[in-house]
Amino acid sequence: MKRPAKLLLAGSLLLVAAVSASWFLSADNNGDRNSAYAQTPILDEFISGKTFKRSFAIPEHLGWVTVQVENEASDSIAVRITEGSSTGKEKMRFTLKPGEQKPVLGTSPWSAGNHTIALSSSKGYEMSGRVSVKLEDSPAAVGLPAKPSVSAGTRLPDEDAAWSGRSSGSKITSVSFEVLENHGFVALDFLNEGKGATTVSVSRSSSGEVSFTERVEPGQPFAWSSGSGYPEGMPSGTYTVSFRSSTAEVEMSYSGRASQSGNS
């Protein structure tokens, strides 16, 4: 009587093992492992020392990046992320004041592969705080509007493209955005959060043609739309937004939207 019971138990254990293995293989094949992977920060460490540098790898289909930094030191911390090594293409740059913490979202999906994040103290002091990098598979997952895309070559029939961010850390800095084909009606909003007047200029990267130049006083907003100079919409391509201040570091928040009509 005892032997059949042992066989039944052994058979049950084998069945459980087979189901577990089947679930794991199915999750791998369906990409669910990527979804679980995205729920946990790929990098989550405390910051210490005068410099801090780490590498992380972005898997396929998880290129939407959120970088969260908390500065607990008495000096500003500059954050810079590059593709590949520290000398690679710059993907993100921002600065945090003492006691400041904030998440910064990538406005387009980054390429799969290795990336490097480097932190440094502006005055060479010891740093303290925390940094994390989280990956997602869609812009909505990182807190951006559900439909936007600003990556080159991506078509958005019947949809708008949107982006936002904050530029800071030096007296001269710049960001870029993409105007997709048939999405040339653009609206831009700026807010000068710095201590000095800042000149904002937008130009087309391929030709250098300047769309506008405007001086924005501290604490003041500025809004611009393409209808003033481009009644038929802006040409598709990459545009550079340049920020310049002669008296203080740039601290400028910005947002934009590109659509198929002038009603955005």
C-alpha positions in Angstrom: 0.0 0.0 0.0 2.9 2.4 0.7 4.6 1.9 -2.7 1.7 3.3 -4.8 1.6 6.3 -2.5 5.3 7.0 -3.1 4.8 6.6 -6.9 1.8 9.0 -6.8 3.9 11.6 -4.8 6.8 11.3 -7.2 4.5 11.6 -10.2 2.9 14.8 -8.7 6.3 16.3 -8.2 7.3 15.6 -11.8 4.1 17.2 -13.0 4.7 20.4 -10.9 8.2 20.6 -12.3 7.0 20.1 -15.9 4.3 22.8 -15.5 6.9 25.2 -13.9 9.4 24.6 -16.7 6.6 25.0 -19.3 5.5 28.4 -17.8 9.1 29.7 -17.7 9.7 28.8 -21.4 6.3 30.3 -22.4 7.1 33.5 -20.6 10.5 33.7 -22.3 8.9 33.1 -25.7 6.2 35.7 -25.2 8.5 38.4 -24.0 6.9 38.5 -20.5 10.4 38.3 -19.0 11.0 41.8 -20.5 7.9 43.1 -18.8 9.0 41.7 -15.5 12.5 43.0 -16.0 11.1 46.5 -16.7 9.3 46.7 -13.4 12.5 46.8 -11.4 15.2 49.5 -11.8 18.1 48.3 -13.9 20.3 50.5 -11.7 19.6 51.5 -8.1 22.5 52.6 -6.0 23.5 55.1 -3.3 25.9 57.8 -4.5 29.2 58.4 -2.7 32.6 59.9 -3.6 33.6 62.9 -5.7 32.8 61.0 -9.0 30.4 58.2 -9.7 30.3 56.1 -12.9 28.2 53.0 -13.8 27.4 51.1 -16.9 24.0 49.5 -17.7 22.6 47.6 -20.7 19.3 48.3 -22.4 17.6 45.2 -23.8 15.6 45.2 -27.0 12.1 46.8 -26.8 12.8 48.5 -23.4 14.3 51.8 -24.6 12.0 54.2 -22.7 14.2 55.4 -19.9 13.6 57.2 -16.6 16.5 58.4 -14.6 15.8 59.3 -10.9 18.5 61.1 -8.9 18.4 62.4 -5.3 21.1 64.9 -4.3 21.7 64.8 -0.5 25.0 66.6 -0.7 25.9 70.3 -0.1 26.9 70.8 -3.7 25.2 70.6 -7.1 25.5 67.2 -8.9 25.8 67.0 -12.7 24.4 63.9 -14.4 25.4 62.8 -17.8 24.4 59.6 -19.7 26.1 58.5 -22.9 25.7 55.7 -25.4 28.4 53.0 -24.9 31.4 54.5 -23.1 31.7 57.8 -21.3 33.0 59.3 -24.6 30.0 58.1 -26.6 27.0 60.0 -27.9 25.3 62.1 -25.2 21.7 60.9 -24.4 20.9 63.0 -21.4 22.3 65.7 -19.2 20.9 67.6 -16.2 22.0 69.1 -12.9 20.5 68.9 -9.4 20.8 71.5 -6.7 21.6 70.5 -3.1 18.6 68.7 -1.6 16.9 68.4 -5.0 15.5 65.1 -6.4 13.7 64.5 -9.6 13.0 62.0 -12.3 14.1 62.8 -15.9 12.3 61.1 -18.7 13.8 60.2 -22.1 11.6 61.8 -24.8 12.3 59.0 -27.3 13.3 55.4 -27.1 17.1 54.7 -26.7 19.0 52.1 -28.6 19.6 48.7 -27.2 23.1 48.1 -25.8 25.5 49.5 -23.2 25.2 53.0 -21.7 27.2 54.9 -19.1 25.9 57.2 -16.4 28.4 59.6 -14.8 27.8 61.9 -11.9 30.1 64.6 -10.6 30.2 67.4 -8.0 30.5 70.9 -9.5 33.0 71.9 -6.8 34.7 68.6 -6.3 33.0 67.9 -3.0 31.9 64.5 -1.7 28.5 63.4 -3.2 25.7 61.8 -1.3 22.3 60.6 -2.5 20.8 57.9 -4.7 20.4 57.2 -8.4 18.2 54.7 -10.3 17.5 53.9 -13.9 14.3 52.3 -14.9 13.4 50.9 -18.4 9.9 50.6 -19.9 8.5 49.4 -23.2 6.3 52.4 -24.0 6.1 56.1 -23.4 2.9 55.8 -21.4 4.7 53.6 -18.9 7.3 56.3 -18.1 4.6 59.0 -17.7 4.7 60.5 -21.1 1.5 60.9 -23.2 0.4 57.5 -24.6 0.8 58.5 -28.2 4.0 60.5 -28.5 7.1 59.6 -30.4 9.9 62.0 -31.4 12.4 59.4 -32.8 13.7 60.1 -36.3 12.0 58.1 -39.1 8.9 57.1 -37.1 5.6 57.9 -38.8 2.6 58.9 -36.7 -0.4 58.9 -39.1 -3.3 60.7 -37.4 -1.4 61.2 -34.1 0.4 64.0 -32.4 4.0 63.9 -31.1 4.8 65.4 -27.7 7.8 66.0 -25.6 8.9 67.8 -22.5 12.0 68.2 -20.3 14.3 70.6 -18.4 17.6 72.0 -19.5 20.1 73.1 -16.9 23.7 73.0 -15.7 25.6 75.6 -17.7 25.2 79.1 -19.2 25.0 77.5 -22.7 23.1 74.3 -23.4 20.8 72.8 -26.0 18.2 70.1 -26.7 16.7 68.8 -29.9 13.3 67.5 -31.1 12.1 65.8 -34.3 9.3 67.1 -36.6 8.0 64.1 -38.4 6.6 64.2 -42.0 3.2 65.8 -42.2 3.4 66.9 -38.5 4.8 70.4 -39.1 2.4 72.4 -36.9 4.4 72.9 -33.8 3.7 74.6 -30.5 6.5 75.2 -27.9 6.2 76.4 -24.3 9.1 77.6 -22.1 9.5 78.7 -18.5 12.6 80.4 -17.3 13.2 79.0 -13.8 16.7 80.4 -13.5 18.1 83.6 -12.0 19.2 85.3 -15.2 17.6 86.2 -18.5 17.9 83.4 -21.1 17.9 83.6 -24.9 16.0 80.8 -26.6 16.6 80.0 -30.2 15.3 77.3 -32.4 17.1 76.3 -35.7 16.8 73.5 -38.2 19.8 71.2 -37.7 20.4 70.4 -41.3 20.5 73.9 -42.7 21.0 76.2 -39.7 17.9 78.1 -40.6 16.7 80.0 -37.4 13.0 79.7 -36.7 13.0 82.3 -33.9 15.1 83.9 -31.2 13.6 85.2 -28.0 14.9 86.6 -24.7 13.0 85.2 -21.7 13.3 87.0 -18.3 13.6 85.1 -15.0 10.4 83.6 -13.8 8.6 84.3 -17.1 7.0 81.9 -19.6 7.2 82.1 -23.4 5.0 80.4 -25.9 5.7 80.0 -29.7 3.7 78.4 -32.5 4.8 77.6 -36.0 1.8 79.6 -37.4 3.7 82.8 -37.1 6.4 81.9 -39.6 5.3 78.6 -41.1 1.6 78.9 -42.2 1.9 75.6 -44.0 3.8 73.9 -41.2 7.5 73.4 -40.5 9.6 71.2 -42.7 10.3 67.7 -41.3 13.6 67.0 -39.7 15.6 67.6 -36.5 15.5 71.0 -34.8 17.9 72.3 -32.1 16.7 74.4 -29.2 19.6 76.5 -27.8 19.6 78.2 -24.4 22.1 80.9 -23.6 22.5 83.1 -20.5 25.3 85.6 -19.8 24.6 86.0 -16.1 23.6 82.7 -14.6 23.2 79.0 -15.3 20.3 78.1 -17.6 17.3 76.6 -15.8 14.6 76.2 -18.4 11.6 73.9 -18.5 10.2 73.2 -22.0 7.4 71.2 -23.7 6.3 70.9 -27.3 3.8 69.3 -29.6 3.8 68.6 -33.3 0.6 67.8 -35.1 -1.0 67.4 -38.5 -3.1 70.5 -38.1 -2.7 74.0 -36.6 -5.2 73.3 -33.8 -2.8 71.7 -31.3 
